[in-house]
């Protein structure tokens, strides 16, 4: 079995975010790392929408990321610390839209190791040096400079090692142009290591250490070190030199401290707490991330606490000495992994979990009545300030980037009866979690919908002048009339446009610079800018049946297949070409390409005929109307569209942006198939045809603009958009109702929209999230969703949600009541009334937890609910709240053989579970009966068990429950579930149960899979096989009777199969063979499974499912990851002949091999060793690497494809085919 791995949706969680001028222009971009992916985002300064410019898989773990700029430079470089044992410096090349590796310096072994640098990066603020540090011992400093040609140079590394020292954080200190200085939070554990009593360990202090790079002596000195009072978690550099006082801010538990060299005294200020907080009062408060904003005249920091509150921090100075730290509550946003303040006044928040946000900073919060806290205010040691959180005041949300991270569970099913299955994804954490329904398609935002006086059959938009940015008219054609609407603040009908209103229109366009042309059945109307009208009438009884127009040419087909060609002369007149061309059959469709910039005409006309052919006809004066090439089609063509696509943007000398792409002829057939063929720009030959089935109706094609490039809108029973995005073609359906006709539309509100008609309405639509594979609908949940099951009859979902460190609603209300009573009691006589009012206000205030976070209850506190939800509408049908400290871990929906047709829901619950050190007061299995057609849970009974019931599965009319490490069969009783059978021989803890026939496949939390046979007659569960590798299984999926696919918590996927000679008939027998069974092998069962396939995904996989994703497609194994990625593993299958299969597999294996050598991963990690992180990769070809073929340089593409005896288009066609055969 050979598999091919494809990513459908890349990971969406962000681990690092940096900002800078990476493309060298004035505009600031953001670079984010998503685990093993680097992505460049650009927020549009006008609309505030965030666009993705570039996404690159680096096939390595990105551990640190820094932006860096040489002194006096205008362009930022990207420094990446990864698990490759190398430091890599990248530069973004806007002309090629790619990251170029400028330097790659090797210093250590690969992998994430304790003493190999890469975990921490720090940059000298003046851009002279960079420090890369390990968690322990090693630190290296590289000096960066430029050579005579202004290229970046890098020195050999200077060591700043110190043994037995742990590093917590490193920053570059801003010292102006003095010797570069780095500050580290360190801890020396040597004494603690050598002291057996443990006293030294208790007294170990963290130190703040400064390292100075002496540029004169070219080495690094450990300049100064001092112990810290509290334990710090990160450092913030304070601007220095001429901009500020220099030094660092240390963020530690409950305090923020300013430190600097010399006679500067330490300034410390407590971190303010929320007033009347429900959190555990013993719990400390820390800052988790920060962003610095610096202008010529001032600077400030925004720091966020772990509750999500952002404080604005400023420093008061007196001649270079800092006298006080001032904190002011700014706003509350979801807890972030990283924040960036851009020069344009945007704040980018990369959330730790859930969607990411871009805010506009509307006010700096200087003039509001929010209290300001200062380090100069007198406070008792251990006391702090209090503030009142409130909704956003200084920030305005401008864009939200959907993020699925973390996906905790996913099921794929067609519950909405749409033919294409939907993905039901449980994601998010705590109060920000949601159930999202993903459908393959682009999200469509509806800008306007208006009714028309009848059913129109076509719509176009035209501009008044070629220089205009926006369209002026919408022309709507009816069966016997034409309506002209002018576009302004509103859209209204006009009569003085010069268009003929009493006839249907076949096409219209802007002609030349400022004239319009209207083609109607009886002629052509040419409307000049001064409203003069020239008409050309059809000869005799003939009418115009089809036409094609662009900016300078008009071609019409008369009845009987006669072609007439017009071209515009320099004076703006339309001139008919002397000859006319008779076609061999009736014309059913025609298309002209747009006139290329700087040319007189488009050279090709495509004509589709009734005889199932498409002909390319030349319009060049030398051989005008001569046929050039022809292609036979499987069915009659319905429409044609020639577009230029896939070009990279080039700027010519005048700064004009144009793209040099390929010409593609798109052919829509009447049987619902779309063909895309390459049109040779010189000879007009047609080659390299790709086909896709779009729907049941004939395919109509329309040219629109998306992100400055041409794209094609194809309409069948669904509408599809074919566009080029990040050097790959996408053909994605629109998640919208059926449309009939469309045209591109540009206005101020909607620069790249679409105007379309559907029955009797005119709709203006916009597609904003290009490149997205899925559009999503999210339904909010209360706690983190752990698992859900689908009730087979009503299609409702039964979801269990569980949070650690959380209160249930009842406990929360009780705590609030208690605090309110304490407030009143604590007040004196005269303040009673005021206190009662405050207590009432406190009880009434209800800040949404999805923004302000849920109160943290402390270790060992759990809250859980069981929810029944309708997945189509997203409404909760029933909600069962479990008691405080009961945590639901497993759920199953099943029928029992002794109760007929009733459905039951079983929920496994742990009581008083403490994770570390682990202890549990037992567990329960709650049994509910589903009533009201699966809409309500009716409580039957609860069955006490001695450990956590972490897995439940229906089995032969009974139920299997994994209680800790015991596997048991239960049956339904009147008062509780009745234990029928058990097996005690599983190693650690059962994390999952799969069943097939008499076999039970148990996944152990640490010991991979165990195969168990249930013997009905003896009522025994007998282990008959297991795996030879330890695997920390997170999820499993059965592929067939002998084969199981599983994933582990380190990010690997494996497929394990029992050998053909495995015997599961473990019988009592007189010959004494039974003794062989009990012997076992390698400390386990006597039979071992074989590994069929191993693959390292690089993200923890939490769900696996064998399913088909497209109607009529083949089966694939779909996985979802903790970071929000969705991928598939597809088998190389072949029904025809085996040699074809070998060719296919060989071909991809060779593509992968060549790409590994020709196009090595960006961050210096070896691709083969990355995919073999824990187990050597086996029988899997990495499609993500193969698909990087499309973004290689053309000459490298040529080399690789010649090695494979193919051409580059053939290679990319193969890559596209395998993708569309299984998915999208």
N, C-alpha and C positions, 0 to 999 in steps of 0.2 A: 504494500500500500504506500503510494507516494502522495503527499499533500502539498498544496500551494497556499501560502499565507497571504491574505489581502486585508488591508485595513479599510473599513468602510467609513468610520468616523474616527478622526484622530483624537487622542486624549485632550480633554478640555481643562483639566486642573492646571493652575499655574504655580510653579515653585519659586521662580525668580522673575522680577521685572525690572528693567533698567531703561532709562530714556536718554536720548542724545540726538545729535544731528548726524545720523548714520549715512544719509545719502549725500551729505556735503552741502545741502541747501539750507536756507534759513529755517525750514520746517523741522519740527522735532518729531521723532518717531519713538516708538516703544519696542524694545526687544524683550520677548518673554520666553522662558524656558518651560516646557511642559514635560518634564521628566527626560525623555530622550528626543525631544523635538525642539528646534529653535524656530521662533516665529517673529516676523517683523510686522508691527501694526502701525498704521498711521491714522490718528484722529483727524477728521476733516475740520479745520478751524471754523468753517462757516456753519456746517450743519451739526457738528459734534458727533457724527457717526464714525465708528471705528472700522477702518478697512484693513483687511489682511493683505499685505503686499507679497509676502513670501513665507512659505513653510518648508522646513527641511528636516528630515529624519537624520539624526546623527549616529544612530546605532551605538549609543553609549549612554552612560548616566551623567547628566549635567549636574555637577555638584556646586558650582559657583559661577557667577556671571558678573562682569563689570564693564562699564563703559569707560573709555579712556581716550584722552585727546592730548596730543603733543603740545608743548608750550607754543602759543601763537597760532595753533592750527584751527581749521574751521570744521574739520570732519572728525567724528568719533569712531574709534575702533572698538571691537568687542573682544574682551579677553574671557576665555572660557577655561574653567578648571573642571576636568571630568575624571572618569575612572580609567583613562587611558595611560596614566603615568606621564602625561605630556602637558605642556602649557601651549595653548593654541590662540593665535591672534587672528581675528577675521575682519575683513572689510566688506561692506556692502557695495556692490557695483550696480548702480541704478540702471545703467544702459543694458546690462545683461539680466537684470533682476536676479542676482545670485550673491551668495556669500563667498568671498574668495579667501582662501587660507593664505595669510601672508607669512606667518611664522609658525613653526611647530617644533618645540624644543623638548626632547625626551629627558626625563630625570629619574624615572623609577619604574617599578613594576606596574602592570595594569591591575585593575580591580580596585574596589573601595577598601583600602587597607588603613590600619591605624597610623603607620608612620610614613606613608607615601603622600606627598603634598597633593593638593587639589581640592580639599574641603573648604578652605578659606582663601579669599582673594582680597587684596587691598591695593588701592592705587594712590600714588602720590597726587594730591589735587592739582599740582602744576604739571602733571603728566611726564615726570622724568623717570619714574621707576614703578615697578609693581612687585608686590610680595605675594607669594603663594605658599600656603602653610598646610601642614597635615594636622590631624587631631592631636598627635603626640610627636614630640621631638623635633621633626624636621621643618625648617622654614627656608625658603629660597627667595632671593631678591634678584630681579632682572632689571638692568638699566636699559631704558628705551630712548632712542635718539633718531635723528634722520641723517641720511647721507647726502652727498652732493646733488643727487637727482631727486631730493626731497622724499625718498622712500624711507619707510620705517625700518630701523635697525634694532637688533636686540643683542645684549651682551651675553657673555657666559654667566651662569648663575653664581651668586655670592651666597655663602652659607650663613645661616643664623641659627644653627641647631642648638638645642639644649635638651639633654636627656632627662627622662623622668618628669617631663613637664606636659601637662594637658593644656590645650588651647581651647578657649570658648568663643573668642571672636577677635578679629583683627581689622583695624582701619588705618588708613593713611592720615597722618596729622597734617593740617594745613599750616605750614611754617613759612609761607611765602617762598622766597628763593634761597632760604638757608638750606643746609643739607637735608635731604628728604628724611622724614621720620615716620615710623609706624608704631601704633599703640596696640598692645595685645592684652586680652584678659587671659591670665594663665593660672595654673595651679601646680605647685611642685609636690609630687607625692612620694618623694624618696624616703623621707623620714617615716611617713605613714606605712610605707611598704616594709620598712625594717623593724618596726616596733610591734612586737607580738601582743602587747597589752591592749592595743586599740586606742590608747589615749591620744597619740599623735594624730590619728585619723580624725578624731573628734575635734582637734584644735587646728586642723589644716585651714589656712586662709587663702583666699584667692588674691592674686597680685595683679596690679596694673603695671605693665612693663613697656618701656619705650625702647625701640631699636632705631639707631641712627645709621643711615647709609652715608659714609664719608666719601664724597665724590672725589676728593683729592687723593685719598689713599686707596680708593676702590675696594673698601671692605665694609662689613656691617658690625657695628659696636652695640653691645647691650648697654644702653646709656644710663638707665635709671629704673628702679623698680620699687613699688611700695605696696604694703598689704592693704586690703580693703575691708571695711567693716561688714558690709552685707555681701551677699553672693550676687554678682552682676550677671546679667544675661546678654546684654549687647552694648555696643559703644556707638556714639554719634559724633562725627567730626564737626568741630566748630570752625567756621571760616576764619582764616588768619591772614597774615601779611597785611595788606592795606585794607582788607575788607572787614576784619574783626579781630577778636582777642586771641584766636587760636585755642588749642587745648581740646579736651574731649568731654562729652557728657556720658556718664556711666548710668545705664538704666539697670536698676536692681530691684529686689523685692521690696515694695512699699516706698522706695526712695529713688530720686534722680539726683545725681551728684555731678558738679562741675569740677574738673581737676586740670591743672596745668603745671608747668615747671616753675622753678624760681620761688619767689615769695608770695605767689598767689595762694591765699587760703582756700580750702575746700568749701564750696557752697553747696549745701544740700537742702532739698525740698521734698516733703512727702508727696506721694501721688494721691490726688484727691479721690474720695470714694463716693459712690452714689448715696444719697440720703435715703434712709429707710430701705436698705437693700435686703433682699431675702436670702442672700448668699450666706454660707457658713461664715460666722464672724471671725473664726480663727484663720481663715484663708487669706494669704497675702495677695497683693495686687502687683502685676508687672506690666510694663509696656512690651508689646510684641513686635511692633514695626514702626518705622518712622520715615519721613520724607523731609528733605531740606529744600527751602526756596531761598535763593539769594539774588538780589539785584544790586546795582551799583551802590545804592544808598542804605539798604537794610537787609536783614536776613531773619528768617524765623524757621522753626521746626514744627512739623505736625507729627505728634506721636500718638499711637493708638494703644489703648489698654486691651487686656484680654476680654473685656466685655464689649468692645467695639467703640468705646467713647474716644473721640479724637480731641487732644489738647493742643492748643497753639502755645509753643514755648518760645519765649524771647529772653535775651540776656541784657541786663542793665550794666553798662561799663562806665568806669571812671578812669580815663587815660590808660587804656590797655589792661586795667585790672577789672575783673568781673566782680560786681558788688552784690547782685541778686539774680536769681532765676525767677521768671514769672510764668505761671501757667494759667491758661484760660480755657474753659470748656468751649469747644468749637462746634462739634456736631457728633452724631452717632451714626456710624455705618456698619455693615456686617464686618466681622473680624477678618482682617486681611493677612495674606502671606507677604504682600509687598505693596507699597504705595509709591506713586510718582507724581510730583507736581511739575506740570509743564509750563513753559514760558507764556503760552497762550491762555493761562488761567484755568487749565483743566486739572482735575485730580483724578488719576487713574487708580482704581482700587482692585487689586487682584485678590479676590476673596479666597479664604482658606478652603471653604466648601461652598458649592453653589455658584450662582451666576456672578460674573464680574461686572463692575460698573465704571462708567466715566461720568464724573460730576464736573459742573462748572463752578468755580469758586466765585460766588456772586458778591460776598462781602468778606473782608478780612477779619470781621468780628472785633474791630477796634472800638466802635462807638455804641455797642449795645450795652444793656444794663446787666449783662452776665458778670458775676463777681470775678475779680482777678486774684489769684493766689500767688503769694510771693514767699521766697525763702527767708525774707526779712521779718515776716510776721511771727510773733512769739508763739511757740507751741510746746506742750509737754512732750518729752521723748515718747514715741509710740502713738501719739495722737496724729490725726490727719484732718484735712479740710473736707467739707461735704458740698456736693453740687446736685442740682436737680436735672436729670436727663430730659430732653424735649425733642419733638420732631425737627426735621432739618430746617435751618434758618440761614446758614451761611453758604450752604451747598445747594445746587440745583441738579437733579439727575438729568443727563442729556442722552446717555445711551446705556443699554444693558446688553452684555454679551452672554448668550446662553451657555451654560456649562452644565454638563451632566455629572460632573465629578462630585461626590463619589457615587458610582453605581453599585448598589449593594445586592441587587437581585434583578433578574430580567426574565420575562417569558415572552415568547413570540407566538402569536395566535391571531387568527382572523375573527375577532369577536364582533367587529362592526359589519361583517359581511361585505367587504369591499374587494374581494378577489385577492388583492395583495395583502399579506399578513401585516399586522402592526406589531411594533415592539412595545411592550408594557414594561417600563423601567422604573424601579424604585430607587430614588437617588436623594442625595442631600444628607444633612445631619441635623438632629435636634429639631427645633421649631422651623428651620428653613428647609425641611425636607419636603419632597413632593413625589407624586406618582406622575410620571410623564408618559404620554402616548406618542410614540414616534412613528411618522409615516414617511415613506420615501417621497420627497418632493420639495420644491422651493416654496417658502412662505410668501404669500401674496398679500400686500397691504392695499386695501381698497381706499382710494383717495376720494372718489365720487361715483355715485350711481344716479343716472337720471332716466326717466321714461321718455320714449319717443312716440310720435303719433301713429306708428304702425310698425311692421316688422322690416327693418332695413336689411339690405343684403351685402353692404360693404361700407367701409369707413377709411378715410385717409386724413393725414394732417399735412399741411404745407406751411412753409415760411414765406414771408413777403420778400425778403432779400437774402442773398446767400450769406451775408455777414451776420444776419440775425442769430441771436443765441437761441431764441425760443420760437415755437410755432405760432402762426397767426390765425389759421383757420382749421376747423375740423369739417371735412366734407362727408356727409352721410348720403349714401345712394339708396333709393327705394325702387320698387318695381317700375314706377312710372314717373319718378320725380327725384330731384337732388336738393338736399337741405344744406345750407352753408352756415356754420356757426363760427362766430369770431371769439377768440380766446383773450380774455382780459382778466379783470378781477373776478368776473363771473363769465359764464359761457352763454352768449345769446345769439339769436338768429340774425343774419344780415342779408340784404337783398342787393347791395351795390357792389358785390365783389367781382362782377363780370362773368361769373359762372352761369351756365344755362340751367335753370331750375326745373324746366318742364320735361326733362328727359332723365333716364337713369345714367349713371356715370360708370365707365369701365375702368378709368384710372385718371389720376391727376398728379401733377408734380410741379415743383419749381423748375423753370427752364432758364438756363443762363444765369445772369446775376439777379434779375428782379422781375422776370415774367413768369406767368403761370400757364400751364397747359391742361386742358380738360379733354379727355377722349370719351366720346359717347357713341352709341351705335351708328349714328348717321354721319359722323365726321369728327374733325379735330378742331378745337377752339383754342386759339393762342391769344392770351390776354396780356398786353404789355403793361408796364408799371403805370403809364398815364391812362390806363383803362381803354386804350385802343384795342379793338378785337379783330384778329384775322381768322377766317374760317376756311377749312378745307373740307369739301363735301365728298361723300363716297360716290363713285360712278354708278349710274344706273340703279338696278334693283339690289345691288350688293350692300351688305351692312358689315360693320366691323364686329368680328366675333371675339378676338383676343387682342391684347396689346401689351407692349412692354415699354416703359419710359424711364429715363434717368435725367441727369441735369442738362444734357446736350443732345440726346437722341430720342426719337420716337419710332417704334416699329409696330405696324398694325397687321393683323391677318384678316383678310376679307373672306366672305363665305366662299367655299370652294378651295381654300388652302392657298390663296394668293397673298404674298408678303409685300408690303410697301414700306420703304425705309426713308425716314426724314432725318436730316442732321441740321444743327443750327450753324449758320455762317457767322463770321465775325461781327456783322451788323446786327445780329440778334434775330434774323429772319429764319423761319423753318424752311429748308429746301428739300424737295422730294428728289431722291436718287433716280436717275434716268430709267433704269430697268426695274422691272418687278420680278419677283421670283415665284414660280409656281411650285408648291410642295406636292409630293406624291400622294398625300392623304390629308384629311382635315386636321387643322391645328387645334389641339386641346389646351395647350398652355405655352407661355413664353416667358423668358426672363433675360434681363440685361444686367450686367454688373454696374456698380457705380463707376463714374469716370475717375480713373486714378489721378491723384494730384499732379498738376503740371502737364496733363495730357489733354488732347482734343476730344478723344472719344474712347469708349470702351470697345475693345477689339472683337468681343465675341457676343453672339446672340445664341441662346439655347432655345430650341423649339421642340415641344413634345407633340407627337402625332398619334392619331387614332390607332395606327398599326403597331402600338406597343414599342415605339422607339423614341429616343431623344437624339436630336441632331445638333451639332455645333456649327454655326454658320459665321463666316468671317464678315466683319464690317469694315475692314481695312480698305482704303481707297484702291489699293493695287489689285485686290481680288474680292471686291465687294459682293456680298450675297453668295459667295461660293461655299459649298459644304466642306467642312474640314474633317469632322469625325462623327461617328455615330455609335450609340450604345443600344443594344436590345434590352428590353425590360421584361420582367416576369408578368407584369400586368399593365393596364393602361395608366399613363401618368395623369395626375390630377393637377399638380402645380410644380413649378420649378423656381429655384432661387439661387443666384450666383453670389457668393459672399467671399470676402477676403478675411481669413481667420488665422489665428495662431501666430500672428506676427509679434515680434518683440518691439517695444516702442523705441524708435530711434529719433534723435533730434538732429535735424540738418543744420547747415551753417547759419540759416536765418533764425534758428530757434523754433522753427515750425515743428510741431510734433506730428509725425506720421508713423505708420507701422508698415513693416515689410513682412507680409504674410504670404500664405499660399491662397490660390483661388480654389474654392470648392464649389462644385455644383451639387446642390441638394435637390433630390427628386422625391416628391411625395406621390405615392401610388394610390389607386382607388381601393386597393385591398388593405389599406391601413399600414403599409410598410414605408419607412423612410430610407432612402439610399443617400449616402454621402460619397461623392466621387471627386478625386483630385483633377483639376482642369489645368493642363499645362499652359503656362502664360505665353509661350512662344508658338507652339504648334497647334494648340487647341485639342490635344489628345486627352482622352479620358482614361484614368487608371486608378487602381487601388480603391475599389468600392467597398464601403462598410454598410451593413444593413441592420436595421432595428425595427421590430414590430411595435407600433405605437398604440393601436387601438382598432376598433371595429369600423370606424368611418373613414372615408377617403381623407388623405392628409393634405391640408392646405398650408402653404409656407408664407411667412412674412418676415421681412428684414427689419430688425430693430437694433438699437445701440445699447450696449451694456458695458459700463466701465471704459468708455472711450473706444470700444472695439465693436465690430459688427457681430451680430449674433442672429440666429434664426429661431423664430417662434413657429413651431409646427403644431397644427391643430387637427386632432382626430377626435375619438370619443373622450380623450383627455388632451389637455394642452401640454406641450413639452417645449423646453428651451434648450437649444444646442448652442453652447458658448465655449470659448476657450478661457481657461482660468489657471494661472500659475503653470503655464506650459503643459496643460493637459486638457483634452476635450471632455466636456461634461455634457451629457444629454439627460436632463432631469425633468420629471413631470412637475407641473404647477399644482399645488394643493388648492384647487379652486374648481368651481363648476365649469361645465363645458362652454367653450366660447366658439363663435362662428367666424369672426373676421377680426383682424386687428391691424394696428399700425403703430409705429413708434410715436412717442409724444414727449415734447420737451416744454416745460413751463417753469416759472420761477419756483413754485412749490415742489416741483417734481421734475428735475432735470433729465432723468432717464426713465420715463414712464412708458406705459403702453395704453393706448385707447382701444377698446374692444367692444364688440356688440354680442349680446346674448339675448335671443328672442327679441323682445321689444325694448331692451334697455341699452343705454350707452354707459360703459364703465371706464373709469380711469384707474389704472392699477400701477403699483410700483413693486419691483423686486429688489429688496435691499440685501438679503443675506445670500449673495452668490457664493458658490463654493460649499455651501452647507448641503449635506446629503439628506438630512432628515428635517422635516419641520415638526415642531413639538407643541403639544398642548399640556400644560402642567396643572395638576390639582394638588393643592397644599395638604400636607399631613401634619400631625402634631409632634410626634417623636420620630426618631430614626427608624425607617422601615427595615425589617430584617428579612422577612420572607413573605410571599403571598401564594395562595393557591387559587385556581379558577374553578368555580362550581360548574360542572359540565352542563347542567340543564338550563340555568338562567344566565350563564356567562358572567355572573358577578364575581368580583375578587374578594377574597377574605385575606386581609393584610394584618400581620402582627407588627407593632411598632414598639420599640424598647429603647430607653435611654438610661445610661448609667449616670450617676452624679446629678440626678434630677428629682423633682417633686411631682407627685400626681396633683391633679387639680384640687382634690379634696384637701391634701396636706398644705397646698399653697394657700388656699382660702383660710385654713385654720391658722397658719403662721401669720397671715396678714391681720387676722382678727386679734391674735395674741399681741402683735406689735402695736396695733392701734390702742388696745387696752393699756399696754405699758406706757404709751405716750401720754395718755390721760392721767394715769396714776403718778407718773414722774413729775407732772406739773404742780406748781404751788397753788395755793387757794385762788389768788387773783388771776392766775393764767388758765384756770380750768376751761373757761368757755373757748378761749383761743385754741387750747390744746384739743378740745373736742372737735372744733371746726377742722383743725389740721388732720386729725385722725379720720374724720369723715372724708376729707379730700383725698387722703392717702388710700382709703378703701375704695374710693370711686375711680381713682386714676387707673387707666388700663393701657399701658404702653404695649404696642404689638411686639410679641416675642421674636417674630421673624426678623425684626430689625435690631431690637435692644437685647436680644439673647434671653435665654431662660436662666432663672436663678440656679446657681450651682449648689447642690445639696450636701456634697461631701462624699467620701469614699463609702462604697457599700450601700448607697441609696439608689433605688431603681424605680422607674415609672414605666408603665406599659399599658397599651390599649389594643383591643382587637376590633378591627373595623371591617364592615361589609360595604363594598363600594360598587356602584354601577360604573364600569369603565368607559362607557360611551359618553354619558352626561357628566360623569365625575362627581355625582352627588353621593354623600354618605347615607346608606340606608339604615345602618345600625352601628352603634358604638358601645363596646363594653369596656369600662375602665377597670383595670385590675388594681388591687390594693397596693399601698406603698411597699416597696422592696419585693414585689413579685415581678419577675422579669420573664417575658415570653420569649422562648428561643426556637420553638419549632411549631409547625402547623400542618395539618393534613385534612383533606376532605375525603370521606369514605362511606361505603355502605357495609353493613354487617349482614352475614348470611342469615342470621336468625331474626332479623327485623324487617324483612321485605324491602320496599322501595325507598325507605326514608334515608336522607343524607345526614351525616353527622360531621361536625367539625371538631377535631381534637387539637388542643393547644398544650404544648409542653412548657411548664413554668418552673423557674427556679425560685427558691425562697431564701432571702438574706444571703445572696451570693457575694463574697468578697474576693476580688480577683487576685490580690497579692498581699500577704501570703494567702493562697487559695483556701477558702473554707465555704461550706454551704450548709444551710440548715435543712436541706432536703428539697423536694420538689413536688409538683402536682401535675396531673394530666387532667385538664378541664375538658369535659365532654359537653358539647352543645348540639342541639338538634336544629337543622335548618328548616324553618317554617315559612309560610307565606311565599311559596315559590322562590325560596332561596334569598329572601330579603331580610329575615330576622333570625337572630340566634336565641334559642330557648335553652336556658341552662338546665342540664340534666343532673350531673354530679361531678365531684372532683375526686381523683384517685391519688392518694399520697404515694410518692416513690422516694427512694433514699438518696438519689443523686440528681443531677440536672438531666432532664429528658431532652437531649439535643437533636434527636432525629426521630421522625415518625413516618411510617409508610404503610399504606393499605396492602394487605397480603392475603389472598385466597379467602375473602370474606371475613377476615379478622384484621388485626393491625399489629405491625412490628414497631416496637419502641426501643430506641437505644437509650438506656438509663445509665449515664456515666459510661462505664466500660461493659455493662451487661446488655446482651441482646435478648429481648423478650417478645413473646407472642402474647397479646391480650385479646380477650373477647368482651363483648358488651354485656354487663350485668345490670341488675336493677339499681343497686346502691353505688356500685363503682365498676371499673373495668376489672375483669378477672384474669389473673395470670395463668397462662396455659403451659408455658414452656420457656426455658432460658438457656443461654450459652454464656459461660463465664470466662472464655479463653481469649477474649480480644485484649490487645496489649494495653492501651492507655485510655481512650475516650472515643466513643463513636460520634463521628461528626456528620455522617450521612448514610442513608440506606437506599439502595436501588433494588428492585425485584424484577425477575423475569422467570416465568414458569415456577419450578421448584427452587430455583437458585435465588440466593440473597447476596448481593455484593455490598459489603460494609466498608465505608471509608473510615479509617482511623485517623485521628488528628495528627499522628506522627509516623505511622507505620504503613502508609499506602493502603492498598486494597486487600480485603480478605473475602474469599469466596466461601459461602456457607450453603449447605444443602439442607432443606427441611424435609424430614421423613415423616410422612403423615401417620403411618402405621405405628412406628415406635414413638411418635411425638418427640422427635429429637432434632436439634439444630446442630449439624456437624460441619466443622471447618474442613474443606478438602483442598484448598489451594490458597496461596498468597503471593505477594510480590517480593522480589529480592532487594529492591531499593527502599530506603526510607523516603517517604514523601509526606509533606505536611499538607494533606489534601484539603482544599477549600470547597471544591465542587466536583461533581462527576456526572457523566451522562452515558447511558448505555448505547452502544452502536449496533451490536447484535448479541446473539446468545452467548458468545465467547469473548466479546470485545468491549472494553470500557474505556472512555476517554476521561481524563481527570486533569485538574489543575492544582498547583500548590501555591503556598503563600509567598514563595520567592519569585513568582512570575513565570513558571514553566508550565507547559501543557504537554501531557504525554498520552499515548494510546497504548494500552496494555491488553494482551490477548492470551487466553489459555491455549497451550499447544494442542494439536488435534488429538493426541493420545491421552488427554486428561480424563481421568475416570472419576465421576462423582457418585458412583454406586458404592458407597462405603458400607458394605454389609457385614452382618455377623456371618462368618462362614467357617465350616468345620476344618478347612485345610490350614488354618493358622496364619493366613495372609493378613489378618487384622492386626497382628503384631507389627507388621511393617508400617501400618498407618500411624500407629502411636509413636513411632520413632521420630518422625519429623525430619526436617532437613534445614540446616542453617538457622537453628532456633525458631523454626516455624512449621508450617504445614509441610507435608511430604511432596507436594507438587507445586511447581513454581510457574508463574506467568512469564511470558516473553514481552519485552518492550518492542513495540512496532515502530513507535515514533516519539521523538523528544524534540522540544523546541522551546527556546527562551523568548517569551514575549517582551519582558522587561517591565511589565506592570502586573500587579496582582490580579489574577483572573477570578471573578466571583460568580460567574454563571456560564454554563456551557449548555448548548441545546442543538440537537440535530434537527434541521428543518429546511424547508425551501423558502427562499425570500421573495422570489418572483413567480407569478403564475406560469406554469410550464417549464420552470427552471429545474435544475438538478439539486439534489440534497447537498447541504454543506453543514459544517459544524460551526455554529456562531458562538463567539465568546464576547463577554463584556468585562471591562477592567475597572479597578477601583478609581483610576484617574479619569474615567469618563470615556474611554475608547471602546469602539465596537469593531470587531474584526471577524473574518471567517477563514476557515481552513477548508479548501475544496480539494476533492480527490481528482487525480487524473484518471478519468474513466474512459472506456472506449467500447462501444457496442459493436463497432464494425470488425476491426481486426487488431490483433495484438501489436503488430509492427507499427501501426499508426500511433498507438499509445506510447510505444518506446520512443518514436520520433519526437512526439510532443514533450515527453518528460526530458529526453536528452536535450532538446532545444532549450528548454527553460534552465536546465542545469548549466548549460554552456553560457547562456546569457548571464546567469548569476556569477559564474566563475570569472567571466571577462569583466563584469562590473566591479567585482571585488578588487581586481588589479588596476583597471583603468580609472575607476571613479571611487577611490577609497573614502570611507566616511569622514565627515568634516572634522570631527574632534580627535582624530588620530587613533580611535579604537579600531582593532581589527574586527571586521564584520563576522568572520567565522567564529572567533573566540567570544564575541558578544552573544551570538545566538547559541553558544555552547557554555554559557556562564556556569551552570551547575551540572548538566549532563551533556555529553557530546551531542551536537545536533544530529538528528537521524531522520532521513526520509522526508524532510520538509525543504521546500524551496521558498526563499523569501521574496514574495511578490513586491513588497515595498522597495526592496533593493532593485529588482528588475525594472520597476516602473520609474526609477530615477534615470533610466535610459533616455526618456523624453526630455529631461532637463540637462543632458550632457551637451557639450559643444558639438556643433555639426561634424567637425572633422573626426572627433572621437567616435561619434555615432557611426560614421562611415567605417572607421577601422573595425569596430566591434562587429558590425553587421557583415563586413566582408569575411571576417573570421568564421562567421556562421553561414557563409554562402547565401546571404540574403541582402536585401536593400533596407535602409532605415525604415521606410514606410511599412515594409512587410513585418519587420520586428515589432513596430509599435501596433500594427494591426493584430498580431498574435496576442500581445499584452492586453489589448482592448477586448479581444474576443473572449479570453478566459474570464475576464471580469464580467462582461455582460451575460455570459452563459449562466452564471450563478447568482449575480447580484447586480449592483449598479455602479 
